[in-house]
Amino acid sequence: MRHYSNESTVNATKTWIVRIIGAYTMNSCQLIPSLNAERMRRHRQRKCHGLRCLTIELYETEVGALIERGLLKAEMRNDSFSVLEALYEHLKRTLVSCCDA
């Protein structure tokens, strides 16, 4: 017959509590994806649709050219979203017509 000391009972209880807390932590982490997992999911989704995500820098003169071509209103030159839409429109007009020929 084995004799269990109080120390082994305490250690077993601690281990059980750690396992319960660990399982709880794992489950809560699975519900909220990490930022890296979310970034990777968006990357795969873009790749599936044939898209690429790029960061570009534009000179003020290039923003001015978008205004001159009527793709961007002058008062919107500091609005990043408006500049982006104007740039998309410029690319659509120049690249699509080029590729269709």
RATA-V251586 format. One record per residue. N is the residue number from 1. RES is the residue in one letter. PSI is psi in radians with two decimals (* if undefined). OMEGA is omega in degrees with one decimal (NA if undefined). Layout:
N;RES;PSI;OMEGA
N;RES;PSI;OMEGA
//
This chain:
1;M;2.28;-179.7
2;R;2.58;176.2
3;H;2.11;179.4
4;Y;2.21;178.4
5;S;2.86;177.1
6;N;-0.57;-179.8
7;E;-0.77;179.9
8;S;-0.61;177.0
9;T;-0.72;178.7
10;V;-0.76;178.5
11;N;-0.73;178.4
12;A;-0.69;178.9
13;T;-0.75;177.8
14;K;-0.76;179.1
15;T;-0.76;-179.9
16;W;-0.75;179.4
17;I;-0.75;178.9
18;V;-0.72;178.6
19;R;-0.74;178.7
20;I;-0.83;-179.9
21;I;-0.72;178.3
22;G;-0.75;178.4
23;A;-0.72;178.9
24;Y;-0.76;179.7
25;T;-0.75;179.0
26;M;-0.77;-179.3
27;N;-0.71;179.9
28;S;-0.58;177.5
29;C;-0.59;179.8
30;Q;-0.49;179.5
31;L;-0.57;-179.3
32;I;1.84;-178.1
33;P;2.57;178.9
34;S;2.85;179.1
35;L;-0.66;178.6
36;N;-0.70;178.9
37;A;-0.71;179.0
38;E;-0.73;177.3
39;R;-0.74;-179.7
40;M;-0.66;178.1
41;R;-0.78;179.2
42;R;-0.66;177.4
43;H;-0.83;-180.0
44;R;-0.65;179.4
45;Q;-0.78;177.6
46;R;-0.77;-178.9
47;K;-0.69;178.7
48;C;-0.61;-179.1
49;H;0.09;178.8
50;G;0.39;-179.2
51;L;2.70;173.9
52;R;2.51;179.8
53;C;2.12;-177.9
54;L;2.63;171.3
55;T;2.22;-179.5
56;I;2.78;174.8
57;E;2.35;178.0
58;L;2.45;171.5
59;Y;2.71;176.0
60;E;-0.59;179.5
61;T;-0.58;177.9
62;E;-0.66;174.8
63;V;-0.69;176.5
64;G;-0.66;178.7
65;A;-0.63;176.2
66;L;-0.63;177.6
67;I;-0.80;179.6
68;E;-0.62;-179.5
69;R;-0.03;177.6
70;G;0.26;-179.9
71;L;-0.28;-176.3
72;L;2.33;175.9
73;K;2.46;-176.4
74;A;-0.66;-178.3
75;E;-0.18;-179.8
76;M;0.16;-174.6
77;R;-0.40;179.5
78;N;0.02;178.1
79;D;1.90;-174.6
80;S;-0.71;-178.6
81;F;-0.72;179.4
82;S;-0.71;177.6
83;V;-0.72;178.5
84;L;-0.79;178.2
85;E;-0.71;178.7
86;A;-0.70;179.0
87;L;-0.73;175.5
88;Y;-0.76;179.6
89;E;-0.74;177.3
90;H;-0.79;179.9
91;L;-0.71;179.9
92;K;-0.76;-178.8
93;R;-0.70;-175.0
94;T;-0.73;-175.4
95;L;-0.67;-178.5
96;V;-0.74;179.0
97;S;-0.59;177.5
98;C;-0.74;-176.4
99;C;-0.43;-179.1
100;D;-0.38;-175.0
101;A;*;NA
//
